Structure formats: C-alpha cells, structure tokens
Amino acid sequence: SSLPEPARKTDHNDKRLQLRWHDFRSTLNEADFESTLSSDEFTNSGGSSHSNADSGLRNLETSSQLEDALNAARYEWPEGDNRYFLPKDALESLITPNAIENEIIRSNMRLPVDQSLDQVVEQIFRFAPKLFCILVSLRKAEYMTDFLEEDLHDIDLPFERPENPKRSQGFKLCSRLHPNHPIRSMSFWRSKWAKEFSREQWSVLSPVFEKTDRIEHYDFDSNTVLPFTRDEEQSETKVKEGGFDVFDAEVKMLAIFSESRQHAHLIRLLATFEFKGAFYLLFPYAKANLRDYWKQTPVPEFSEFTTKWLLRECKGIASAVQRIHGYQTTLEATEAESDLFDLNEVCSSFSESEERVYGRHGDIKPENILWSDEDTLDADLRFNDQGVLLIADFGLMRVHKTQTRFRVLPEQAAGSAPYEPPEMAEPRICTVASRLHDIWSLGCVYLEFITWLVCTQDGLQQLLESRSVRSNNGVDETFYTLIDNGISGPPRKAILKESVQRWIRELHNKPRCSEFVHDFVNLIADHMLIADQHQRIRCGPLNEKLAQMVRKAEEDCDYLVPRNPQLTQHRIPRMVRRYQNAQIIYIRQKNSYSKLYITRILFEELLQAYSIFPRIWDFMLPFSFKTYESDIGHAPFKFRRLGPLSRSHTASFECAYGFRYVRRNGRSHMMVDNSDYDPWSVRQTVIYQQYNSFINKVTFVVVSPSDEVRVILEDEVLHSREDGKRIDPFHLHLILIGNVHESWRLYIRSVERDLTEQSNRVILAQVQSQTERLSPLTDFAVNFIDRQRLKVTEDKILDLVIIFESLHNTISKLHLQCRNHCTGSSCVDCTCAAILDEFEDQMQDVQLNLKKVDVLYKRAQSTAKLVSVKRPAEIITC
C-alpha cells in the first residue's frame, strides 16, 4: 500500500529545497565550469570515493555494491579538497526500490513496527533517498529505522548543530526544521560518528539549478559542495575580482535586460549566488568567446554560408548594442541603492512618468562576445549550425538618465585599452564619454572579424603586430595614435594609426575581397573608426546600413562571394559536393601514375574559395614527377592541429597524405608486337582533410579520386547526416584505405602467377641445356623478351615494397593521431577504440603483404640468377 506524505509541515520557501537544474551551465567569475547536468552527461568514472579510516564507524566488514556504486559516481570539487558531491541523476539512478530492498536485507535492518518490507522501501524511496544514501555511505544503513520512526526525512536535511551547543553534551545534530532539538536517533552515537554524518550529508545536498522566469539569488552554506566537475580557465588572471559594488553594478545592468526584454544577442543572467563571501553570476554555457573561436577556426571557409553568417552576426551585435543605447523605458533611482536580492523589482519598477534612461556597454571586445551553439532564444539564429554571438560582461556598462547621460568624464569610463576610443586616453581632446565609445570599440571588433574571414588567423596576428608600438610604458595596441596639433587648440589630436589605414587599404586588394567585403570595410573606415566621436555613426544608422547589406545578400547571389571569370580557363576539371556539415572537392586527372598535377592558379582559387590550408601545396608538389622510374613513394603523412587543445571539445586539425591503388584496366595479359599488356593499372590519390570540431565541419580535397573513393566519401557524409551523428574524422580514412587492400591482394596473386610462369620457363630452359643431346626442347629457349618480362616483374615487386612501406607508414600515423585525438579531448559516444583496432588490423594486413612481396622478390632474384648463367655457345633468339 502507498504511504501518505509526512504529516509534519515544512518550510516550502526554503531556497535550498527549490533548486533545480535542467540544461544550464555556469560561468563564475568569468571562469567556465562544466557541471553534471543531465543523465547523458553523468558517468560512473567521475570523482573518487573517499574512505573512512575509523573502523569504529563501520559496523559491516565489507562494503555493499550500492556503497561502491555511490562512491564511484561522486565527483570531487574543488579538486584536491577531499570534498565530493553526488549528482542528482546518479542518486536517482542508484537509489531504486530494488537497491533499497537489497540493502535492507543485506544490512539486517530492523523494520518499523506494523510496516512491511514493501512499505519501508516505498517510504525511503519517496521521502528519504538522500538520508538513506548518507547512511549507506557510512555503512550504517541498519539505523535507517530509527530515523523513520522519529519521522526524519530528506526535508530535514541538512542536520545542523544547535545554536548554543554545550561542550559537555558532545557533538549533537538537529533537524534544520527544529534547530534546537537534538535528534533522538543519534543520541547514543559517538561524537565521531555524528561528525562523519555532518560532513557526509553535504555530498547529497549539492544545489541543482532550475530555469525560472525570475532571476533568483541564492545564499549557499559554506559547507555546500558546488556541482562542478572542472575549471577550464584556471589562470587567476582571468578571474575578475571586485567587491560588492562591482557585482551589484553588473547584476543591475543584466537585470534591466532580463528575460522579459531579452535580446537574442545579449547574454542572459540565469541566477546569482553568494558562496563563502564571494558573489557569482550564473549564465548559459558558451563554448568560447569570439577571440577563442577565431583561434579554433584559424582558416575559415570563404563561402556564401560563412560570409552570410558573419554579416548576420555583426547585424545582431549592432542591434544588441542599439538595445543598450536606446533602451525604451525608464528606471527609477538607477544609480541609487537598491535591494540586490529583489532583482525582479528592478526590472518591473518602471512607469510612464519617469524619465527615459540611456545605456552604454563600455567594454566591447572579442573576449566579451561569446560564441554559443546550444542555448539561444531563437533556434533560427544558429545559422548553418555555426552558432550565435552574444554580448556579455556588463560590469562596465552604465545606464544614465536623460539629463546626465553626457556627463561622464572619460577618465571615469573604464574599458579595455586596445579597443578604447581616442577620447578615453586624452580627456583634453573632448570632455564627453558617451555611447559613441561603443561604436569605436565595435568598429575595432568588426575590422578584426573581417580580417579573420579574408586573411585567416594569420592575418589577425599581422594586424596586431602592425599596430603594436613599443614604448617605455609597454606595448600600445590601440587602433589610434596621438599627434601634435600645432600652437593653437588642444596640444594633441587623435588619428587612426597609419598601419591600420594601410591594413584597410590592403583588405580591398585581397583575393577574397568581394563586393560585401568592400562595403563592410568602407563602413568601418568611413563611419566607425573616426577619431572625432561627433562624426561617428550612431547605432540606428549603423543597423540600417547592415540591414541593407543583409537584403542585398539575399537578392544578389554574387554579393557575398567573389566570382572571377579569369580563373575558369586555368581550371582542371573538378567537382564540388556540398553538404550540411561537409564539402568535398574533387580534382580529376586523366593519368595519375607518373604525376599529379595541380596548377598554381587553381591552388590559389582553392585557398580563396574553400579555405584550404596553404601547405597543401607542399603535399602536392612531391607527387608531381618521379625522379627515378622506381621512385613511386609518397611525401610523408602530414598533420597539423588547429588551435589549442581543450578538454571541453575535440580538437580541430588538418592532414594530407597520398596512397597508391590498383585497378583492372580491361585488357588481357598478352604479347602484341613484342609489347606486354598488363591487365592492371596502378594509380595514386591525394587526400586532404580539414576538420573543424567547433562546427563539426569537414572539408575534403581529393586529387584524382577513383569512383570507389567518391562513393565512400559521399555515403559516409550522407549517412552521418541522416543518422544525426557527428562526423567521425578518422573513420573516413579507415574506410578509404581499407578499400584498397583487396585489390592489392588480387594484384599480388597476378604478379605471383606471372613470376611462376617465367621461372618455370627459365627452369625448363635450364633442363633443355642439360638434355638437348637426347631430346631438344627448342620451345623453351630463353630469349630477350623473356629476360625483359622478368625484369619488368622484378621492378613491379620492388614497387610493391615501396608502396606497402609507404602505406604502412600512413596507417601508423593515422593510428597515432587518432589515439592522440581521443586521449586529448572529451568524446561523447567515443568510437575511437574500435577505429584504433581496425587501423591495427590494416597495419597487420600490410605487413602480411610485405612478407609475401619479400618472398616473391627472393624468387625473382633466384630466377634472374639462372637467366644470367652463361652456357657455351648459347644462342639467344629475338
């Protein structure tokens, strides 16, 4: 029979019991943490179990399976602090009715009077799973009956010490609902046992956050173990420090742009909390800021998709800044003291009679623009699965009333030096710090953004180096400089640095420059990066110009990406296949045995249009011509990781290699006009791959592909799209190389048959020389053609040695990089182990082929020695 709820009333307003978490992750002090949030993120390998050396606390000789599972499921946080928490998902998956029943039986737990085993199991499962979990971890599950009879359940946790404990009474604990009434069930416990319980209980009381319509503020007990598993930004310099005023300022600004007035490109504040005297802000998880995104995608694809994404994101950011600048409401006593913990009143205390407020961000830079691909207000904004940009860090933002919005002194308006406008550095230039500061900073970000697209990450570094000026005060990385202004007027004036002006001019001449790039760069140079702030464009007109570009891009397919007809006459026949998460570029050639040829012009076009790694030219050149007839080896396997390695996602990389394959050519093996027609043709293919893990995008360039290679690549990409799975970057190589093994085995058999036929003929010719007096065998005379065919066969065998050694080297390098890729990143549903096993099988197959070829080579040498033996009066017929 089911049990009713406990009759005792509880304080349902207690925030510690109302915390729930669904799919959000936190950003604390600008450090990204990843918490255990949902069942698919929970693993039994996280965390370590902590043991109690005190044998007196353990009433059982051995631990139960449930205890072991609970210990294995815990996470330690902070690392090295010997404090653990059990994720909510783990608790729910482990404390099941069956597990409770098994533990009751195993521990010989006494059942309460007038209750059956099923009733006790149901009561624990419904009302006291955490309390039961604590006792199991302490190996004191048999005492659960005492707590149930005293009507103690999870709502009584945490057990707390009395307000004024008497030392003579030892270590006593009370229900949080009855703080001055020691728990009778623990009255006979030793103080050491009670202390263990007091510490252990916090492992199941880790907060679980929940998305609500309100911005909640929580005040956590100092014993709380926060539900985080790792800190990916451990550098203390990245943690923003400050007192309550800094925290209060940012919270107020975020509260103004709360959920009810949320802009799609403004970061959302989910909650705030205080822990151990420090204040924290909780935001949706973002994988990177814009600066990191550039580094993780150093060579962006210059295509219509990427260019349109950049344009839409820049339009969205400008719209978000306009929302800040022209906030269409009023705020009463914005700069006055207010109750921090009633943030929702800050958002709702507006009235039509109050005066309008105006805001500015004050610290726009790539580090304060986050890139996210999962938690956006509008799913449509994740254009082409490339994510959305969110403006964050409102700590320097200010909102001012109408009559005071132009009264902030420049020296009072803090910001980040490289993106500060000229008036910030020299107050005498102008006396106003206004919203136009954000326009300058946004122009700097836009210039870097378009540089990344047109000139890649290397271009960003060149722009930084060109504008950096060393002095006694350090390195000046701003976009402007101050010059003398003559005798009259202010002593100095600001201008855009000559290096920046030169860089803008060079952007117009870059191969990737399209009509959109021209327009966008002109917008930055002519309207945003203007030293005189009064001449800068306002946010309204800026959004209008960007909106015009968006409309033009939708109407004109040639607006975003350049079309250069001069390149068509130099193109080698090629074909491009585009998919949602992949693009495959085929370069076809008529004959690939002796050379692979790709023109310099076509190579430059690939760089411009498809963001191909420049060093692919090195990959191609070694294949162009053979130095010697037997020189059919390949350039070594080449691999480069793109961007720094991160534990939060798999690493981006690119690689290139070549391999030989063999195909039947449809001809029969016969002699025509003293020419030997081989039914097999050896071909070569070059594979280049670029894998972007941030957007799960794969680019392939395949030179001289076979029909099988084309089918394999396209099938794999299509299947991954249909199954909704991420493209496994190494699985494709596994299938491509594995496809050639069977044909090589058939080719080896063909060579073996040829060699057997030729060696038999030579042996019979030797027999003839010894028996010709008795029975002449003129049909088995070894002639010049026989010697020539034997030499060709021997050369084929030598070629096979080079081919298989090169193939073995390529597979071993792929195996190594796949292993590094797996161990250096956090893979979900990892298939690397299976791929590594198959790579090892392929290496064994190649080694087996090498052994077979070695045997054939020895046979060919032995046959050649027989042919080279001279006999008296030997006559060679031609």
Number of C-alpha atoms within 10 A of each C-alpha: 7 9 11 8 10 13 7 8 9 11 9 10 8 9 14 19 15 13 15 14 17 11 15 21 22 23 18 18 17 18 17 21 18 18 21 24 21 15 13 10 10 17 16 14 10 15 20 17 19 14 9 11 8 9 9 11 17 16 13 15 8 8 13 17 12 18 20 13 15 23 21 19 24 27 28 24 19 16 14 7 8 12 23 28 26 25 27 22 17 20 17 13 10 18 19 16 18 12 15 23 18 16 20 21 12 13 17 11 15 14 18 15 8 6 10 11 14 12 16 21 21 19 20 24 20 16 18 21 23 24 24 24 26 24 18 24 25 21 20 19 23 20 17 24 20 16 17 19 12 11 12 21 20 18 21 17 22 21 24 18 18 18 9 7 13 10 8 6 9 14 21 25 25 21 21 16 17 13 15 17 14 18 17 14 16 18 15 9 15 14 16 14 18 20 14 14 19 20 15 19 22 23 23 23 23 22 23 19 21 16 15 12 11 16 22 20 19 18 15 18 12 10 16 19 22 21 28 22 19 18 17 13 13 11 9 9 8 11 13 12 14 11 9 12 10 15 20 18 18 18 23 24 24 25 24 24 20 23 18 12 11 18 22 19 25 27 24 24 23 25 21 21 16 15 15 11 10 13 20 20 19 21 20 18 21 22 18 19 20 22 18 17 18 21 17 24 21 23 24 22 21 23 18 17 14 18 22 21 20 20 20 20 20 19 21 24 22 23 23 22 27 20 21 25 23 17 17 10 14 22 22 15 13 17 13 6 8 14 9 17 17 13 22 17 14 21 20 12 11 15 12 9 7 13 15 19 23 24 21 27 22 25 25 29 25 23 16 18 23 25 23 22 20 16 16 20 15 11 13 11 20 19 17 14 18 20 24 28 29 24 27 22 20 23 22 18 21 24 21 20 19 12 10 11 18 15 12 15 15 21 15 9 17 14 22 14 16 17 23 24 29 27 22 22 15 16 14 14 17 16 16 21 23 22 24 23 27 27 28 26 26 25 22 24 21 21 23 22 21 20 23 22 25 26 25 21 22 14 17 22 14 14 22 18 12 16 22 18 13 10 8 5 6 9 11 15 18 21 27 24 19 16 11 10 12 10 8 6 9 12 13 16 19 20 17 17 17 14 17 19 15 11 18 19 14 11 19 18 11 13 16 22 22 19 15 21 24 14 14 19 21 15 19 22 18 13 18 25 26 22 20 16 22 11 13 18 20 18 22 15 11 20 21 14 16 21 17 11 21 18 11 15 20 13 10 9 12 15 20 25 23 20 13 9 7 8 12 12 9 11 16 16 11 13 10 12 11 12 14 13 20 20 18 22 18 20 21 19 16 8 12 19 18 16 18 22 19 18 12 12 15 17 16 16 19 17 19 21 18 20 22 25 18 13 10 20 15 12 22 23 14 17 22 15 15 14 9 7 10 12 14 21 21 21 18 16 19 18 17 13 16 19 17 10 15 13 13 15 15 20 23 25 21 21 20 24 21 24 21 22 18 18 16 14 11 10 11 12 12 12 11 8 6 9 10 15 12 15 15 19 14 15 18 22 20 20 22 24 24 25 24 24 19 21 16 18 21 23 21 23 22 23 23 22 20 15 8 11 19 14 11 15 17 16 12 16 23 16 12 14 16 9 8 9 10 15 21 18 21 20 18 16 19 18 17 17 18 16 15 17 17 12 15 20 15 15 20 19 13 15 18 21 12 16 22 16 12 20 21 14 18 23 15 17 21 19 14 19 17 12 12 13 9 8 9 13 15 11 10 17 19 21 14 12 15 17 16 12 16 23 15 13 20 22 16 16 23 17 18 23 20 17 21 23 16 22 25 19 16 23 21 18 17 22 22 13 19 20 15 12 21 17 13 16 15 15 15 11 7 11 13 19 12 11 20 22 12 17 26 15 13 20 20 13 18 23 16 13 20 19 13 16 22 16 13 21 22 13 17 22 14 13 21 17 10 14 19 10 8 8 9 6 6 9 10 9 9 9
